[in-house]
Amino acid sequence: MKRLLSDCKESNTSCITKPSLPSEPSEFWDKRAATFAAYAPSTGYAETFLNLMPIEPEWSVLDMACGGGTLAVPLARKVQSLTAVDFSRNMLAILGKRCREEGLHNVRRVHGRWQDDWDALQIGRHDVAIASRSLPFDIAEEAISKLDAVAGRRVYLSVAVGDGPHDRHLYQSVGRPFFPGPDYIYYYNLLYRMGIHANLTILRERHDNAWGTFSDALDAQRWMFSNLTDVEEEKIKDYLLEHLLCEGDRWRLPYERSCRWAVMWWEKQPKG
């Protein structure tokens, strides 16, 4: 039997918290690192992405904005060396812990940003360069050029299709305008203008859209909003209380969050 969460409001109120969200992106990702790193392997994204990548064991790979190692860890099992760059120290710490647990000694972690001097970071050249769900819109052409410059064989990048992982219903409930950013076709056209004729595959990411407690459900929405105010958080709570359904021991929103990613990749042309 399904029940609305509003029917259980009194029993769930005690587990609601109100953390404030820092405005700096690095601080935000530092705080959310553990949650995101734990959730990412469950969506099937990494397996589907890596199935697009023929890899040789003697190759080196750059994973730019690697997060907690969603791609870096499985890739490190297959290649000679991997350089993992991220601006969140907590993400890099989680990656380091995962590597130690798996006995991986071929991963070099670098604390850095897209905007940094990559020579100063000593990123170096690699057979393959990856930017998975991390390409910055405001400096997209510069970022792509940097990736292309350090890759000897292939470049892979992925960007959101449509709304991506965001929930426009939630934005409407909060009263914020919803601007998911440019669709993947913007980046594909940018590659074309840059003289890059990329391959393209659309992959689908699984999202359960269900949580064990109301607190978990609320926490899973916060990442979408920077500088979330107390008033806005109350609106998110009200939205969840109105729409969450109880199915057994899980709380679920009554609609699917379809999340698709466009993976674009190209072969490097031999110079000369």
C-alpha positions as a LaTeX table, in Angstrom:
\begin{tabular}{lrrr}
\hline
Residue & $x$ (\AA) & $y$ (\AA) & $z$ (\AA) \\
\hline
Met1 & 0.00 & 0.00 & 0.00 \\
Lys2 & 1.32 & 3.42 & $-0.94$ \\
Arg3 & 1.07 & 6.36 & 1.42 \\
Leu4 & 1.85 & 10.01 & 0.97 \\
Leu5 & 4.72 & 11.20 & 3.11 \\
Ser6 & 2.45 & 13.97 & 4.39 \\
Asp7 & 0.52 & 11.23 & 6.22 \\
Cys8 & 3.70 & 10.47 & 8.18 \\
Lys9 & 4.89 & 14.05 & 8.69 \\
Glu10 & 4.98 & 13.97 & 12.48 \\
Ser11 & 7.12 & 10.83 & 12.64 \\
Asn12 & 9.73 & 12.17 & 10.19 \\
Thr13 & 10.16 & 15.75 & 11.34 \\
Ser14 & 12.80 & 14.83 & 13.91 \\
Cys15 & 15.32 & 13.70 & 11.28 \\
Ile16 & 15.28 & 16.93 & 9.22 \\
Thr17 & 18.44 & 19.05 & 9.33 \\
Lys18 & 19.27 & 22.51 & 7.98 \\
Pro19 & 22.90 & 22.81 & 6.90 \\
Ser20 & 23.94 & 25.97 & 5.09 \\
Leu21 & 25.49 & 25.55 & 1.65 \\
Pro22 & 28.83 & 27.28 & 1.02 \\
Ser23 & 29.04 & 29.48 & $-2.04$ \\
Glu24 & 32.45 & 28.32 & $-3.25$ \\
Pro25 & 32.20 & 25.31 & $-5.59$ \\
Ser26 & 35.29 & 23.65 & $-4.11$ \\
Glu27 & 33.81 & 23.93 & $-0.61$ \\
Phe28 & 30.52 & 22.55 & $-1.87$ \\
Trp29 & 32.17 & 19.51 & $-3.44$ \\
Asp30 & 34.39 & 19.00 & $-0.41$ \\
Lys31 & 31.27 & 18.74 & 1.71 \\
Arg32 & 29.37 & 16.51 & $-0.70$ \\
Ala33 & 32.32 & 14.33 & $-1.69$ \\
Ala34 & 31.47 & 11.30 & 0.44 \\
Thr35 & 27.80 & 11.23 & $-0.60$ \\
Phe36 & 28.51 & 11.58 & $-4.31$ \\
Ala37 & 31.38 & 9.10 & $-4.33$ \\
Ala38 & 29.23 & 6.50 & $-2.59$ \\
Tyr39 & 26.24 & 6.99 & $-4.89$ \\
Ala40 & 27.97 & 7.27 & $-8.28$ \\
Pro41 & 28.88 & 3.56 & $-8.73$ \\
Ser42 & 25.23 & 2.51 & $-8.40$ \\
Thr43 & 23.93 & 4.25 & $-11.54$ \\
Gly44 & 25.68 & 2.16 & $-14.20$ \\
Tyr45 & 27.25 & 5.27 & $-15.71$ \\
Ala46 & 30.87 & 4.16 & $-15.30$ \\
Glu47 & 30.35 & 0.75 & $-16.89$ \\
Thr48 & 28.55 & 2.19 & $-19.91$ \\
Phe49 & 31.12 & 4.97 & $-20.36$ \\
Leu50 & 34.08 & 2.60 & $-20.11$ \\
Asn51 & 32.52 & 0.21 & $-22.61$ \\
Leu52 & 33.05 & 2.96 & $-25.19$ \\
Met53 & 36.79 & 3.07 & $-24.49$ \\
Pro54 & 39.17 & 0.54 & $-26.01$ \\
Ile55 & 42.13 & 0.62 & $-23.65$ \\
Glu56 & 45.60 & $-0.89$ & $-23.88$ \\
Pro57 & 47.41 & $-1.93$ & $-20.68$ \\
Glu58 & 50.53 & 0.13 & $-21.49$ \\
Trp59 & 48.59 & 3.39 & $-21.88$ \\
Ser60 & 48.44 & 6.41 & $-19.58$ \\
Val61 & 45.18 & 8.26 & $-18.86$ \\
Leu62 & 44.30 & 11.75 & $-17.58$ \\
Asp63 & 40.99 & 12.00 & $-15.71$ \\
Met64 & 40.31 & 15.73 & $-15.37$ \\
Ala65 & 37.92 & 16.66 & $-12.54$ \\
Cys66 & 37.94 & 13.03 & $-11.45$ \\
Gly67 & 35.71 & 13.33 & $-8.39$ \\
Gly68 & 35.94 & 10.37 & $-6.05$ \\
Gly69 & 37.18 & 8.04 & $-8.77$ \\
Thr70 & 34.00 & 6.91 & $-10.55$ \\
Leu71 & 36.06 & 6.34 & $-13.70$ \\
Ala72 & 39.58 & 6.62 & $-12.31$ \\
Val73 & 39.44 & 3.51 & $-10.14$ \\
Pro74 & 38.15 & 1.05 & $-12.77$ \\
Leu75 & 40.46 & 2.61 & $-15.36$ \\
Ala76 & 43.49 & 2.30 & $-13.10$ \\
Arg77 & 42.94 & $-1.46$ & $-13.02$ \\
Lys78 & 43.40 & $-1.57$ & $-16.80$ \\
Val79 & 46.17 & 0.89 & $-17.66$ \\
Gln80 & 49.80 & 1.49 & $-16.79$ \\
Ser81 & 49.26 & 4.88 & $-15.13$ \\
Leu82 & 46.52 & 7.37 & $-14.41$ \\
Thr83 & 46.67 & 11.04 & $-13.44$ \\
Ala84 & 43.59 & 12.17 & $-11.50$ \\
Val85 & 42.99 & 15.93 & $-11.14$ \\
Asp86 & 40.30 & 17.60 & $-9.02$ \\
Phe87 & 39.81 & 20.90 & $-7.20$ \\
Ser88 & 38.18 & 19.18 & $-4.21$ \\
Arg89 & 40.72 & 17.89 & $-1.72$ \\
Asn90 & 38.08 & 15.66 & $-0.14$ \\
Met91 & 37.33 & 14.04 & $-3.49$ \\
Leu92 & 41.04 & 13.34 & $-3.94$ \\
Ala93 & 41.23 & 11.94 & $-0.41$ \\
Ile94 & 38.35 & 9.55 & $-1.16$ \\
Leu95 & 40.09 & 8.48 & $-4.37$ \\
Gly96 & 43.30 & 7.86 & $-2.45$ \\
Lys97 & 41.44 & 5.73 & 0.10 \\
Arg98 & 39.82 & 3.67 & $-2.65$ \\
Cys99 & 43.17 & 3.12 & $-4.33$ \\
Arg100 & 44.75 & 1.94 & $-1.07$ \\
Glu101 & 41.86 & $-0.43$ & $-0.43$ \\
Glu102 & 42.25 & $-1.95$ & $-3.89$ \\
Gly103 & 46.04 & $-1.98$ & $-3.86$ \\
Leu104 & 46.30 & 0.42 & $-6.82$ \\
His105 & 49.68 & 2.16 & $-6.93$ \\
Asn106 & 49.55 & 3.65 & $-10.43$ \\
Val107 & 47.31 & 6.67 & $-9.68$ \\
Arg108 & 48.85 & 10.13 & $-9.29$ \\
Arg109 & 46.50 & 12.60 & $-7.62$ \\
Val110 & 46.79 & 16.31 & $-8.45$ \\
His111 & 44.95 & 19.14 & $-6.73$ \\
Gly112 & 44.09 & 21.57 & $-9.53$ \\
Arg113 & 41.49 & 23.33 & $-11.62$ \\
Trp114 & 40.66 & 23.75 & $-15.28$ \\
Gln115 & 41.82 & 27.37 & $-15.09$ \\
Asp116 & 45.23 & 26.52 & $-13.64$ \\
Asp117 & 48.48 & 26.34 & $-15.57$ \\
Trp118 & 48.66 & 22.64 & $-16.43$ \\
Asp119 & 52.39 & 22.85 & $-16.99$ \\
Ala120 & 52.79 & 24.18 & $-13.45$ \\
Leu121 & 50.64 & 21.28 & $-12.21$ \\
Gln122 & 52.95 & 18.93 & $-14.13$ \\
Ile123 & 50.00 & 17.14 & $-15.68$ \\
Gly124 & 52.08 & 16.07 & $-18.68$ \\
Arg125 & 50.96 & 14.16 & $-21.77$ \\
His126 & 48.84 & 11.02 & $-21.78$ \\
Asp127 & 47.55 & 8.54 & $-24.31$ \\
Val128 & 43.93 & 9.34 & $-23.38$ \\
Ala129 & 42.38 & 12.43 & $-21.76$ \\
Ile130 & 38.92 & 12.35 & $-20.15$ \\
Ala131 & 36.53 & 15.02 & $-18.89$ \\
Ser132 & 33.51 & 13.20 & $-17.51$ \\
Arg133 & 30.57 & 15.46 & $-16.59$ \\
Ser134 & 33.01 & 18.20 & $-15.68$ \\
Leu135 & 33.42 & 20.49 & $-18.69$ \\
Pro136 & 33.03 & 24.15 & $-17.59$ \\
Phe137 & 30.62 & 26.05 & $-19.82$ \\
Asp138 & 32.22 & 29.47 & $-19.40$ \\
Ile139 & 35.64 & 28.30 & $-20.62$ \\
Ala140 & 34.55 & 25.28 & $-22.65$ \\
Glu141 & 36.72 & 25.99 & $-25.70$ \\
Glu142 & 39.82 & 26.59 & $-23.56$ \\
Ala143 & 39.13 & 23.43 & $-21.57$ \\
Ile144 & 38.67 & 21.30 & $-24.68$ \\
Ser145 & 41.87 & 22.73 & $-26.16$ \\
Lys146 & 43.77 & 21.81 & $-23.00$ \\
Leu147 & 42.45 & 18.25 & $-23.07$ \\
Asp148 & 43.25 & 17.90 & $-26.75$ \\
Ala149 & 46.77 & 19.24 & $-26.27$ \\
Val150 & 47.77 & 16.66 & $-23.64$ \\
Ala151 & 46.20 & 13.62 & $-25.35$ \\
Gly152 & 48.25 & 11.53 & $-27.74$ \\
Arg153 & 45.58 & 9.09 & $-28.93$ \\
Arg154 & 42.02 & 9.95 & $-27.89$ \\
Val155 & 39.92 & 12.48 & $-25.99$ \\
Tyr156 & 36.63 & 11.63 & $-24.26$ \\
Leu157 & 34.18 & 14.05 & $-22.71$ \\
Ser158 & 30.60 & 13.80 & $-21.51$ \\
Val159 & 27.98 & 16.51 & $-20.99$ \\
Ala160 & 24.33 & 16.52 & $-19.96$ \\
Val161 & 21.45 & 15.98 & $-22.36$ \\
Gly162 & 18.48 & 18.23 & $-21.64$ \\
Asp163 & 17.89 & 18.69 & $-17.91$ \\
Gly164 & 20.59 & 16.19 & $-17.04$ \\
Pro165 & 20.42 & 15.14 & $-13.38$ \\
His166 & 18.39 & 18.18 & $-12.31$ \\
Asp167 & 14.71 & 18.14 & $-11.32$ \\
Arg168 & 12.86 & 21.10 & $-12.83$ \\
His169 & 9.80 & 20.35 & $-10.67$ \\
Leu170 & 11.93 & 21.01 & $-7.62$ \\
Tyr171 & 13.19 & 24.31 & $-9.02$ \\
Gln172 & 9.61 & 25.38 & $-9.65$ \\
Ser173 & 8.62 & 24.50 & $-6.09$ \\
Val174 & 11.49 & 26.60 & $-4.71$ \\
Gly175 & 10.68 & 29.49 & $-7.03$ \\
Arg176 & 14.06 & 29.62 & $-8.74$ \\
Pro177 & 14.43 & 29.96 & $-12.51$ \\
Phe178 & 15.67 & 26.76 & $-14.06$ \\
Phe179 & 18.66 & 27.13 & $-16.38$ \\
Pro180 & 20.24 & 23.70 & $-16.89$ \\
Gly181 & 22.91 & 25.17 & $-19.16$ \\
Pro182 & 23.51 & 24.45 & $-22.82$ \\
Asp183 & 22.45 & 21.11 & $-24.19$ \\
Tyr184 & 25.00 & 18.67 & $-25.56$ \\
Ile185 & 24.42 & 19.93 & $-29.10$ \\
Tyr186 & 26.09 & 23.23 & $-28.11$ \\
Tyr187 & 29.29 & 21.39 & $-27.25$ \\
Tyr188 & 29.10 & 19.18 & $-30.33$ \\
Asn189 & 28.81 & 22.26 & $-32.53$ \\
Leu190 & 31.66 & 23.87 & $-30.60$ \\
Leu191 & 33.84 & 20.86 & $-31.40$ \\
Tyr192 & 32.86 & 21.19 & $-35.06$ \\
Arg193 & 33.83 & 24.87 & $-35.07$ \\
Met194 & 37.15 & 23.89 & $-33.53$ \\
Gly195 & 37.76 & 21.50 & $-36.40$ \\
Ile196 & 37.08 & 18.37 & $-34.33$ \\
His197 & 34.76 & 15.78 & $-35.87$ \\
Ala198 & 33.69 & 13.82 & $-32.82$ \\
Asn199 & 31.89 & 10.53 & $-32.41$ \\
Leu200 & 28.74 & 10.75 & $-30.32$ \\
Thr201 & 26.85 & 8.31 & $-28.11$ \\
Ile202 & 23.95 & 9.04 & $-25.76$ \\
Leu203 & 23.95 & 6.92 & $-22.62$ \\
Arg204 & 21.30 & 6.63 & $-19.96$ \\
Glu205 & 22.06 & 6.73 & $-16.26$ \\
Arg206 & 19.96 & 4.82 & $-13.73$ \\
His207 & 18.48 & 6.77 & $-10.82$ \\
Asp208 & 16.38 & 4.94 & $-8.26$ \\
Asn209 & 14.72 & 8.16 & $-7.09$ \\
Ala210 & 13.90 & 6.50 & $-3.77$ \\
Trp211 & 15.33 & 6.86 & $-0.27$ \\
Gly212 & 15.23 & 5.08 & 3.05 \\
Thr213 & 14.30 & 8.13 & 5.15 \\
Phe214 & 12.93 & 11.60 & 4.64 \\
Ser215 & 16.28 & 12.98 & 5.75 \\
Asp216 & 18.00 & 11.03 & 2.96 \\
Ala217 & 15.45 & 12.31 & 0.42 \\
Leu218 & 15.99 & 15.90 & 1.51 \\
Asp219 & 19.75 & 15.56 & 1.47 \\
Ala220 & 19.64 & 14.17 & $-2.06$ \\
Gln221 & 18.04 & 17.38 & $-3.38$ \\
Arg222 & 20.34 & 19.99 & $-1.81$ \\
Trp223 & 23.20 & 19.57 & $-4.28$ \\
Met224 & 21.08 & 21.18 & $-7.03$ \\
Phe225 & 21.03 & 24.58 & $-5.31$ \\
Ser226 & 23.91 & 26.87 & $-4.47$ \\
Asn227 & 23.44 & 29.21 & $-1.50$ \\
Leu228 & 20.24 & 27.47 & $-0.41$ \\
Thr229 & 18.33 & 29.67 & 2.03 \\
Asp230 & 16.29 & 28.46 & 5.00 \\
Val231 & 13.09 & 29.58 & 3.26 \\
Glu232 & 13.99 & 27.65 & 0.12 \\
Glu233 & 14.83 & 24.55 & 2.12 \\
Glu234 & 11.42 & 24.72 & 3.79 \\
Lys235 & 9.86 & 24.80 & 0.32 \\
Ile236 & 11.82 & 21.69 & $-0.65$ \\
Lys237 & 10.60 & 19.95 & 2.50 \\
Asp238 & 7.02 & 20.92 & 1.72 \\
Tyr239 & 7.39 & 19.62 & $-1.84$ \\
Leu240 & 8.73 & 16.29 & $-0.63$ \\
Leu241 & 6.08 & 15.99 & 2.08 \\
Glu242 & 3.41 & 16.51 & $-0.56$ \\
His243 & 4.78 & 14.21 & $-3.26$ \\
Leu244 & 6.82 & 11.40 & $-1.71$ \\
Leu245 & 5.07 & 8.02 & $-1.62$ \\
Cys246 & 5.85 & 5.25 & 0.83 \\
Glu247 & 6.51 & 1.90 & $-0.87$ \\
Gly248 & 7.43 & $-0.66$ & 1.73 \\
Asp249 & 10.42 & 0.79 & 3.56 \\
Arg250 & 11.33 & 3.29 & 0.82 \\
Trp251 & 10.20 & 6.83 & 0.04 \\
Arg252 & 9.86 & 7.50 & $-3.69$ \\
Leu253 & 8.93 & 10.44 & $-5.91$ \\
Pro254 & 6.02 & 9.54 & $-8.23$ \\
Tyr255 & 7.96 & 10.22 & $-11.44$ \\
Glu256 & 11.17 & 9.10 & $-13.07$ \\
Arg257 & 14.23 & 11.30 & $-13.25$ \\
Ser258 & 15.49 & 10.41 & $-16.67$ \\
Cys259 & 19.16 & 11.32 & $-16.90$ \\
Arg260 & 21.07 & 11.06 & $-20.17$ \\
Trp261 & 24.64 & 11.99 & $-20.99$ \\
Ala262 & 26.25 & 12.65 & $-24.35$ \\
Val263 & 29.68 & 11.07 & $-24.64$ \\
Met264 & 31.83 & 12.60 & $-27.38$ \\
Trp265 & 35.23 & 11.29 & $-28.38$ \\
Trp266 & 37.74 & 11.66 & $-31.16$ \\
Glu267 & 40.98 & 10.19 & $-32.39$ \\
Lys268 & 44.00 & 12.45 & $-32.42$ \\
Gln269 & 45.39 & 13.03 & $-35.88$ \\
Pro270 & 49.12 & 12.36 & $-36.28$ \\
Lys271 & 51.03 & 15.63 & $-36.61$ \\
Gly272 & 52.59 & 16.25 & $-39.99$ \\
\hline
\end{tabular}
